[in-house]
Amino acid sequence: MAVKQHDAGSILDRITDLPVRKRRGRLKIFVGYAPGVGKTYAMLSDAHEEQKAGIDIVVGYIEHYARPYTTALLKGLELLPYIKISNKESSTKEFDLDQALQRSPDLILLDDLAHTNAAGCRHKKRYQDVEELLRAGIHVYTTMNVQQIESLTDIVYSITGISFDEHIPDSVFDSADQVELVDIEPDDLIERLNRGKIYSEEENKQAHLFTKEKLTALREIALRNTASQLNRIAEQISEQAKTNEFDTKEHILVCLSSAASNKKVIRTAARMAAAFHGHFTALFVETPEARELTPKNKAELRENLRLAEQMGAQIATMYGDDIPGQIAEYVKTSCVSKIVLGRSPYKRRGLAKSNVMDKLTALLPYIEIYIIPYTQSSFYKRLPFYAKYPKLSLADTIKTIAILAVCTIIGLWFKYLEFREANIITVYILGVLLNAIMTQGRMYSAISSVMSVLVFNYFFTEPYYSLQAYDSGYPVTFLVMLAASFMTSTLTMRVREQARQSAQKAYRTEVLLETSRKLQQAKDSSAIINEMAQQMVKLLDRMVIFYSVDQGELSAPQIFPKKESAVDPGVYTGGNERAIAEWVYKNNKRAGATTDTFFGANCLYHAVRGGDKVLAVVAIVMDQEEPLEVFEKSLMIAMLEECALALEKEKLNEKQKEISMQIQQEQLRADLLRSISHDLRTPLTSISGNAGILLGNSEVLNEEQIKGLYMDIYDDSMWLINLVENLLSISRIEGGTLNLNFQAELMEEVISEALLHVNRNSVKHVIQTELDDELMMARMDSRLIVQVLINIVDNAIRYTQDGSHITISARRERHIVVVEISDDGPGISSEDIKVRLFEMFYTADNIHGDGRRGLGLGLSLCKAIVNAHGGTIGVKDNVPKGTVFYFTLQAEEVNVHE
């Protein structure tokens, strides 16, 4: 098979041009109970059958171990070249995921689902490659052995005594669309091994697995798990048609710790949750001692947390010193039905008569508690004393000496006043208490306790100024004093630690509540992302980078640095980092630092999900930073979910506005059609009727009657022309296609031009013009302003009685020209003036068509034209009666030298 050398070029070059996501592909797993049962052979045989049916098939990666039967089946199938990953020590061949995505076949064949990829590949495990192929719409055939299922690790080890390093999460196996068990009798498998058909002599490294007893046990496990998976698939199909009104599923709780043996507890709880088809929660109780874990224990805790997530657990975190009490509180509030614990490695000491299990049994008598034994010690391995306190603090040392000196001075004063020794002892205990409050760490409290006893012995017991004591009761006094000092200092430190935890919880809760409030107040998507990022910086104290989604693509990164950050943000937004953000957007999966995908990145990338849709991608800078704490991670995910809800709500609001606008436009069209169909009927009927009379009876009509008919036809035609002009102007303004030609125009000429085109009934009214200045000029498109004047004057003619006075005036007020058209007609009601007068399709007194002909477009058009000129339009009462329409234009200066 061809091998392609791995290019260490940018990730951006390898994934930017990947195909667009299609519908999710289907996964078929060929399962065996041991190597050599024929999984690869069965997969290749099925592939040939699919190829005969016209399916486009590619072989992605096959481990044929030079077996002739398997190698023969590769003939006739397209082989995808491997990618070669080279490092300082060696080079390995790996599956080329990017080339497979570019090739985009219908079906791809991949051997060894649990394989761990070499460093330099995108994903840490091959099953993650398979998941990306499925998300790209490519069907996958793959192989695995049953002992590679994560939850069966401990059971397989107890049977075989062999620890298998490569595993897959149960969720991957459970999500398979089809599972086929490749079975063979154990005796036949052993014979196949002995004949060299499985491993060569050099490769026969797992021969001790091939005993009849072990193979029979593994076969039973494989049969049982395959049957369970087939049953699960059948249940999923049957449940698609029905829904449960009440959730009566079991709720399994497992407690996380930093012990390596906690993995066994997690796997057991996961198997129980799968068996009961119930909910699965992993709870971590963070105590003050958790801050003192060794780096190894912290790494182990993170591994256990990741394992719990892979097994499908919901992660929860609580704070407190009382672990059983915190667990019991969570159980009561979360309706937990079963608890799975590891056997406590702590031995009962002294007065401690009960461990965690005993206390939980007392607190939760009705809850089933399952104990999983393990032999590894140390639930918590704390840092050694010298590691926790590597050096003394000068300030705390001075405080300790000063407090001890003050207590000694007070003690000498009490001695001078002949107070009893008990009073002096109380002073020193008070000093130890103050020392615990004012200094950092337990070291100074311990030193203060010991030094207080020694100083008391030196200054206040006989013989004075000596560390000896004559009285036989003094040693008891010293022990009681030392014990009291230690107890008070320990309690004080614990109270201070609890206060710190409470303050931290209150701060984080405040950040969460503040985030909710700010997201609700944000006006748009940009404001939502800005508020969200600032709150994340506040919570995590790390630089945050947001990539919003605009028209199906990630926008430019928005950088939100933490306070006093001097780091160049370009390091975290370069080509490779940007490519990872693109991958997260396309695949709706987290990636980057602390994950198994692009784990060499500088940032941790999370998708802001709205259902199955990615609304944004957030990057948290992790370079040279400690991994996120469990509780910090939970809060961050909760905040991202809230951000997703806010973004979805904003998008819904925008969509609702678009729908509302579309409804308004449809209503506008409906009103237009209804008004046109009603109001056009009268003039068209009049025109056609008058024309018919002229055609049929012109011989019997006198000249005056004929002229009257012609005038009626002319009036109706002019009305139709004005209507069409108004409609065209409104459509151009609404559509944004109206081109305005602004020039300085004389107001006198514009008004005169308008009066030439007003209704012929203007002769029945007194129309006059009043200008403050004959050379008054304004900036306008004269053609449109003439139309405004015509519409307003025509309205005055139409709605006032014959003989009324109509005045057109213009005056200059600073930088604007105010044009007014006043009449002395009946006026307009106050309701119409305030609200509806400039609405489209509205006419005064709501009289349409045959009464006073008009569609109600004129004033609406006037308002649109004046607004396009940057002016305002309005109406007011004329004193003593009538109406005044006014509008404003930008004034222009007259150049007298031209």
N, C-alpha and C positions, 0 to 999 in steps of 0.2 A: 504493500500500500504506500502511496506517495506520502511524503512528510514535508510540510511547509515550515521553514525556519521562522520562529517567533520574532516578530519585529517589536522592538521596545519603544516604538513610536507612541504617540499620544493615544489615549483611549478615545478621544474625540474622532480620530480618523476611522476607528473600528466600529463605532456604534451609531454615528450620526445618521447614516443613510439606511438604517435598518427598515424593513417593510412596516407598514402601518398595521396595528393590531387588528386581528380578525377574531372571529368567534373562537372560544377556548377549544383547544384540541382534546383528544381523548387519550387516556393512559391505560396501557395493558401491561401487567407485570407477570412474567413467567417465574414462578417461585419453586425453589427446590429446598430439600432439607439438608443437603451437603453438596460440596463440589463434585462435579462429574456425573450428575444425574441426567444431564442432557438439556439444560435450560436453553443454552445458546443454539443448539441444534434444533430444538422445537421452535424457537423464535425465527430462525432463518427459514425453516420449512413453511411456517405460516406466512412469512414475507413473500416467498415465491408464489403461494396461492393468491395473495393479494395483488401481486404484480400481474398475474394472469388476468385478473379482473380489471386491469387498467389503472391501478393505483400507482402514483409516482412515489417510488421508494428510494431512500438513500441510506447507506450504512454509515453511521456516524463514528462508532468505535466498537470494535469486536476483539475480545481476547480469545483467540482460537487455540492457543497453546500448541500449535503445530499438529493438532489432531486432524487426520486426513479427512474424516467424514465432515467435520465442521468446515474445513478449508474448502472442500469441494462445493459446499452450498453457497460460498461467497461468489462463485462464478455466475455471471449474469446480473449481478446487482451493482449499482453505482456505488463506488467507495469514495467517501469524502476524505481528502488528505488530512493527515494529522497535523497538529501544530507542535513544534518543537520548543520546549522550554529549557533554556540553558542557565546554569548557575556556575559558581566557581568549582564545585566538586564534580558535577555530572550534568547530564541532560536527559530529559524524559519526553515521551510522546504523550500528548493529551488531545482530547476531543476539541475541535475548533468550533466553538459555539457561534462566533460571529459569521463564519462562512456558512454554517448551517442555516442561520437566520436569513442570510442573503440568498441562499439557494432556495429556501422556503418550499421544501417538498410536501407532499401530502402526508408521508409517513417516514419517520426516521428510526433506525435501530441503534440502540445504545446498550452495551453490556455493562454489568456491574453497577447497579444504581447507587450503591453505598460508597463508591470509590471517592477517595480524597484527592482533589486536584493539586497539582504542584503550585508552589508559590509563583505568582505572576499571572495566573488565570483570574478571570473576573470573579468567579465564585469559589468558595472553599470546598464545596462538595458537589458531586455530579448530580445529585437529586435536585439541586438548585438550578443547574443547567436545564434539567428536564422541565422544571416548573416554568422557566422562561420560554422554552419551546412551546409548551402548552398554551401559555398566554399569547403567543404569537399565532395560535391557530394550527400548529403542527401536531399531528398525532404521533405518539411515541410508543414503541415496543421496547421493553427493558427487562433485565434479569436481576435476581437477587436470591440470597439464601435466607431462610426464616430466622436464623440466629442473628441476622443483622437488624432486626426490628428492635428499636431502643428499649421498649418496655420488657422484652424477653431476655435482656442481657444477663440479669442475675440468675434466672431460671436455667439458661443455657450453661452458664458457668458452673452452677451446682451439678449439672448432669455430666458435662464433658471435662470440667477442670481447665478449660481453655478460655482465655479472655480475647475476644475479637475486638479489634480496635475500630473498625469501620461500622457505623450504624446509620440508620435513617430514622427520622421521627415517625411515630405511629401515624401521625396525621397524613404523611405522604402515602403510606400503605393504605390507610383507610379511604383516601380520596381517589384511589384507582377506580376507573370505570369498569375494568375487567381484570380478574385474577385467574391465572391458569396454573394449577399445580402440576409440575413435571415429576412424576413418581416412578420409582424403581424399587425392587425388592432389595433390602440390605445385603443379602447374600450375593446378589448379582452385582451390586455396587462394589463390594469387597473384591469379587473376582475381577471386575473391570480394573480396579486399582492394581491388583497383583499382576495383571497382564500389561501394565504400563500404559493404559489408555487414558488415564487421568493426569498423572504426573510422571515425569521422568525420574530416574533415581536421584538426580541432583536436586530436583524440585519437590521431592516427596517430603515436604516439611510438615504436612498435617496428617501423616500416616497414622499417628496415635489417635486421631479422631475416628478412624475407620474400624471400630469394633462393633459387633452386632448389637450389643446392649446400648451403646451410645447412639448408633444410627437409628435403632428402633425408637428410642425416646425422642430423637429429633424429628423423625418421621411423624410420630404422633402429634407433636407440637405443630408441625407444618399442616397436617390434615385439619387439626382443630382450628387453627387461625385462618386457614383458607376458607373453611366452612363458615366461620364467623363473619369473614369479609363478604362472602356471597350472600349470607343472610342479611347483612347490613345493607348491601346494595338493593336487595329485594324490598327491604323495609323502606328505604328512601324512595323507591319508585311508588310503593303503595301509599306513602304519606304525602306525596305531592298532591293527591286529590282530596285530602282532608286536613283539617286543622284542629288542634285541641283548644278548647275554650279555657281550660285551667291547666296551669303548669304544675304537674305533680312529680316531676323528676327528682331523683336523689341529688343532693349537693355534697360533694366530697371535698374535704379541706385537708391540705397537707401543709405542714409547717416547715419553712426553709431554715437552714442553718449553714454554717461555713464548713461543716464536716464533709469529707469526701464521701462518707457512707450515706450522706443524705440523698445521693442519687438513687440508691436502692429504694428509699422511701418514696421518692417522687415517682419512680417507675411503677411501684406497687399501687400507689394511689391512682395513677393514670389507667392502669389495667382495671381497677375497680370502677372508675368513672366510665370506661368504655363498656364494661360488663353490665353496669346498671343504666347505661345510656343517660347519664346524669351530668350535672354541671361540675366543673373542676376548678378549684381555687387554690392558689399557693399563697400562704400568709407568711410574711416576715415581720417579726417583732424586733424593732431596733431598740436596744438597751444602751445605757451609757458605755458598757463594756465593748459595744460594737466598734467604737472609735479606736479601741486599743488593739484591734486584731492585727496580726502580722500581715505583711503584704501577700504571703502565700495563702492565708486564710481568706483575705479579701478577694483574691483571684478565684479561689474555690467557691466563694459565695456567688460571684458573678457567673461562674460556670453552672452552678446549681440553678440560678435564676434563669439562665438561658435555656437549660434543659427543661425546666418547668414550662417556659413559653413554647418550646418546641413540642412538648407533649400536650399542648392545648390548654394550659392553665391560665386563668385570669389572675394577675398578680395584684396583691393587696399588701399594704404596709401600715403598721401601727407603732406608736412610740410608748415606752414605759419600762419601769423596772420589774414589774410583776408580770412575767411571761404568761403564766396560767390565767391570770386575771384578764389580760389583754385578749388572749385567745378566746376565753369564755365570752367576753363582751362582743367580739366579732361574730361568734357562733350564734348568739342570741339575736343579733340585729340582721344577720344575713341568711337565716333559716338553713343553717348547715345541718345535715342529717347524719354525717359520718366524718370522723376525724382519723387521720392516719399520722402516726408519730413514730419516730425512731426511738429505740430504747435509750434513756438518758445515760450518758457516760459518767455523770457525776455520782459519786458514792455519798451516802448519807454521812454527815459528819456531826459530831457533837449532838446538839439539841435539835438538829434538823431531822424530823421524823417522817417527812414526806417529800417526794419528788414531783416533777411536773405532772406525770400521769395520775398520781394520787390526788393532787390538787384539782386537776381537771375533772376527775371522777366525782369529787365532792361538789364542784361547782356546776357540773353538767350531768346530773344523774340519769337523764333520759336520752343522752346522746351516745351512740355507739362509738367506741374508741378502739382503734386497731393499733397494736404495737408491733413494729417491725424491728426485730433484734439486729444489732450489729456490734462488732467487737472493737471498732476503731475508737480511740480515746479522743478526748478534748472536743467538746462542743464548740468552745471558743478557746483558741490559743492566744493568749494575750502577749503583748510585747514584753520582753524582759525589762526589769526595772531600769537598767542602764540604757536601754534603747528608748524608753519613754522619756527619760530625763537625761539626755546626753550631756548637758552642761548646766551649770547654775546661772541664775539670773542675778545680776548685780543689784537691780532695784528690789527684787523680792528678798534677797539676802539682807539688804539694809533694812527693809521693813521688818523682817523677822527679828533681827538684832535689836531694832528700836523698840518693838513691842515687848520683847523680853526684858529690856532695860527699864522700860516704864513700869512693867509689872513688878520688877525687883525694887524699884524706888518706892512704889506704893506699898509693897510688902514691908520694907524697912520702916516706912512711916507707921504702918499698922503695928509693927513690933515695938516701935517707940511709944505708941499709945497703949501698949500692952493688950492688943487684941489677941484672940485665940488663933492658933495655927490654922484652924478650919477656914477662917476668913481669908487668910493669906493664900491657902490652896484654891479658894474660889476665884481669887484675883488671877492666879496663873491659868486656871481653866478658862476664865474669860479671855485671857490673852491668847490662848490656843484657838479659841473660837474666832477672835478677830483676825488672827493670822490666817485661818482657813478661808475667811471671807476676802481678805485683801491680797492674798498671794495666789499664784497659779500652780496647780499640781499638788499632789499629795505629799511630795517630798518635804516641802516646807512645813506642812502640818505635822508630819512624823518627827522632823528635827525639833520643831517647837515643843512637841509633847515630851520628848526625851530631855531636852535642855531645861525645860521647866522643872522637871523632877530633880535634875542634877543641881540646878541653881537653888531650888528650895532646900535641898539637903545641905548645900554649901553654906547658905546664909542663915537658915532658920532652924536647924536642928543641931543639938549638942553632940559632939564638940563643934562649935562654930568654925567657919572657914576651913572646913575639912569635909571630905566625902564619906567619912565614917559616921556611924550612928550608934550611940550607946543604948538607947531605948530599944527593947526587943520588938516593940509595936511599930517602930518606924518603917521597917521593910514592908509591912502590910499597908501602911499609909502610902508609901511610895508606889506600890502596885496599884492600889485603888486610884491614886492620883493619875498614874500613867494610863490606866484603863479608861478613866473618865475623860482624859485628854484625847485619847485616840477615838473614843466613841463620839465625843462632841465634834471633833474635827471631821470624822467620817460622815456624820450626819449633815454637817454644814456643807461639805463638799457635794453630798448627794442632793441636798436641797438646791444648791447652786446649779448643779447639772440639770436637775429637773426644771429649774427656772429657765436655763438656757434652751432646753428642749421645748418648753412651753412657748418661749419667745420665738423660737424658730418656727414652730407650728403656727403660732399666731401670725407671724410675718408671711408665711407661705399661704395661709388661708386668706389673709388680707390681699395678697397679690392675686389670688384666684378670684376673689369677689370683685376686686377692682377691675380685673380683666373682663369679667362678665358685664360690669356696669359700663366700662368704656366701649366694649364692642356693641352694646345696645345703643349707645349714643353716637357711634360712628355713622357718618352720613353716606359714605360710599365705600367701594371695595378698597380703594387706596388708603382711606382712613382706617379701615378695619385691619389691614396688614400692618400699617404703621403702629397702631396701638398694640397689636398682638406682639410684634417684634420687640417693642420697648418693654413690654411686660415679661417677655422671655429673657431678655437681657437682665432685667431686674431680679428674676427668680434664679437664673442659672449663673449669673455673673460671668458670662461668656459672650463672645461676639456671635451675632446671629445674622444670617443672610437669607433673604426671602426672594424667591423667584415666583412671581405671579403668572397666571395663565391668561394670555390675551389672544383670542381668535385661534385657539387650538395650539398655541406655541408658548414656550416659556419666554418671558420678557427679560430685560436686562436685570442683573442682580441688584437688589436694594440692600445696602450694607448698614448694619446697626452695631457699631462697636461698643464694647463695654467702657466704662469710665476709665480715663487715664490710660487708654490703650495706645501704644506706640507702634503696633505691628502694621505692616503694609497689608491692607486687605486684598491687594491684587494676588497675593500668594494663594488665597482661598477661593478665587473666582477665575483662575486660569483655565486653559483649554480642558485639561483632564478633569478638574473639579466641576466645570460646567457640564462636561459630558456625563458625569455621574448624576447630576441633577436631571439631565435629559432622560437618562435611563430610569430613574425613579419615577419621573412623570409618565413615561410610556408603560412602565410595568406595574405601577401602583404598589411598590414594595419599598421598604426602607433599605438603605445601603450606606457604605462608607465605614468610617472608623467604628470599632467595637462590634461590627457585624461580620458575617461570613461572605459578604459581597463587596468587592472593592475595599477590602479591609485595610489596604495601605493608604487610604485617603486621609486628608487632613481634617475632614469634617464628617459629622454624622448627618445623614440626609433622611428626612421624613416627608412623606406625602400628606398634605392636608386633604383628607378625603371627604367627599360628599356622596355617600353611597359607594358606587363603583367608579365614580368620576373623580379625577384629581383636580382640585381647584387651585392648588399652589404647592410649591416645594420649599421646605425650610431646611437650612443647613446650620448646624451648631458646631462651631469650631472646637475640635478636640485635640488639636496639635499641642503636645507638651502639657496637656491638661489631664487631670484625673478623670476616669470614667464617671458617668452620671450615677448618683446614688439611686437606690431602688425607688425611694419616695419622690425624688426629683424627677425621675423618669415617668412615674405614674402621673404626677402633676402636669408635666409637660404634655403628655399624651391627652390628658383631660383638657388642657388649654387648646391644643390643636383641634380637638373635636369640637370645642365651643367656637373656635375660629371658623371651622368648616360650616357649622350651623349658621353663623353670622354671614358668611360669604354666600351660602345657599339662599338665605333669606334676602340678601341684597339682590342676587340674580333673579329671584322670584319677583321681587318688587319691580325690577327693571322690566321683566317680562310682562308683569301685570300692567305697567305703564304702557308698554307697546300694545298690549291687547286693548287697553282702554282707548288708546289713540286710534287703533284700528276700528274699534266700535264707534268712536266719534266720527271717523271718516265715513264709515258705512252709514251712520245716521245722517251725516251731511249729504251723502249721495241720495239717500232715500228722500230727505226733505227737498233736495233740489229737484229730483224727478217729480215728486208729488206737486211741488209748487209750479214747476214748468208745465206739467200736464194740465194743471188747473188754470193758471193765469195766461198761458199762451192760447188757450182755446178761444177766449173772447176776441183778441185782436185778429187772430187768423179767421175766425168766423165772420168778423166784421169786414175784413179785406175781401174774403171770398164772396160774401153776400153783396157788398157794394159793387164788386167787379161783375158779378152775375147780373145785377140790375142794369149796369151800364151796357153790358153785352146784349141783353134781351129787350130793354125798353128805352134805349137812347132816343128813339124817334119821338116818343110821347113826352119826354122830359124837357123842361125848359133849361136855358143856360144856367140859371142860378141853381137849380136842383143838381145839374150835372157837376157844377163847380163844388157844391157842398159834398157830393159823394167823393170827388177827387180829394178834397181836403181831409175827409175821414180816412180814406185809404193812406194818404200821406202821413197823417198823425199816427196811425197804427203801425205803419212801416218804420217811422222814426223811433217809436217806442221799442219795437223789436230790435232795431239797430243798437240803441242804447243798452238794451238788455244783453245782447251778445257781447258788446264791448266790455260791459261790467263783468260778465262771466269770464271772458278771456283774461282780463286784468287780474281777477281774483285767482284764477288757476295759475297764472304766471307767478304771482306773489307767493301763493301757498307752495308751489313747486320750486321756488328759488331760481326761476329762469328769467325773471324780469330784470333787464339791464337798465340801470338808471344813468341818465346822461345829465350830470349836474353842471349847471352854468349859472352865471349871474344874470338875472332877468329883471326888467322893470315891472313893478307890480301893476302899474296902470295898463300896460300892454297885455298882460296876462288876463286881467279882469275884463278888459274890452273883448279879447278873443273869446272868453267864456260866454259873455253875454250874446255873442253872435250865434251861439249854438243851443241856447236854452229853449224851453218849450215855447211853441208859438203863442200859447195863451198868456205869455208875458205881457202882451199888449193890454190885457185886462187889469194889470197891476202897475203900480208906480214904483219903478226900480231906479235907484240913484246910487252914485258912487261917491265916497268921501275918503280922500287921501291926505295925510298930514304933509306929505312931500311928493311932488310929482315925479321926482327922480329917485324915489325909494326903490331899492333893489334887494332881492333876496336870492339865496342859492337854492336852485330847484331844478327838477326835470319839468319844464313848462308844460309838456304834453299831459303829464299826469296831474299836475296841479289844476290845469284847466278842467280836467275831468272831475276833480274834487269840487270845484266851484259850480260846475254844471249840475252835479248831483244835488248839492245843497240848495242851490237856487230853484231847481226843479221841484224839490220837496216843498220849499216855501210857496211856490206857485200852486202846487197840487193841494196843499193842506190849509191854505188861507182863502178867505172870501175874495170875490172880485172887488177891485178897487183898493186892496190893501197896499201898504207901503213896505217895500223891501229895500234895505240899505246894505250896501257892501262897503265896508270901511277897512282901512289898513293903517296901522301906526307902528312906530318903532319904539321898542323898549330895550335900551342898552344894546345887546348883541342879537336880539331876535326881532322878527317882524310878526305882529299879531294881526290876523285877518279875521274879521267878524262879519257874519251875514245875519241881520236882524229883521224881524217882521212884527206886525201888530195883529197877528191872527189869534186863534183861540188858545194857543199855547200847548204844551205837552205836560202830562201828569208827572208828578214828582217821582212816582215809582218807575216810570219809563226812563226818566232822566238819570236816576241813580243806578239802574241795573241793566235794562234790556235794550236800550235804544240802539246801541252799536252792535247788537248780536245779528248774526246772519239769519235771513228769512223771517225777520220780525218787522212788522209795520205798526205804526201808531194806531192805537185802538184795536189792533189785531184785525183790521179790515183788509181783505184780500180781493184780488181779481175784479169782480164786477162792480164792487163798490168804488174803491179808489185803486186803480190798477197798479200793482207793484209787488216784486218778489222779496223786498226787504234786503236787497244786496247793496244798494247805493251807499248808505252810511257805513256799512261794514267795509266796503271797498275804500271809502274815504279814510277810515281809521288806519287801514293797512298801508295806504300810500303815505299818509302823514308820518306814521311810525317809521316807514322806510327812509323818510327824509330826516329822521332824528328829532321830529317835533312832537307836539301833543295836540289832541283834539278833544273838544268837550262841548257841552251845551248848558245854558243857564236861562233863567227867566228874563224877559224883557220888561222893563218898567215903563208904563203901567200895565201893559199886557203884551202877549206875544212871546216869541222865542228868539234867543241869540245862539247861533252856532259859531264856534271860534276854533282856529287852529294856528299853530306857530311854525315859522320857518327861520332858518339861519340867515341873519342879515348880511349884506355885502356892502362894502364901501364903494362910492362912486369916484372914479378916477377922472377928474375934470381936465387933465392934460391930454387925454386921448381924443 
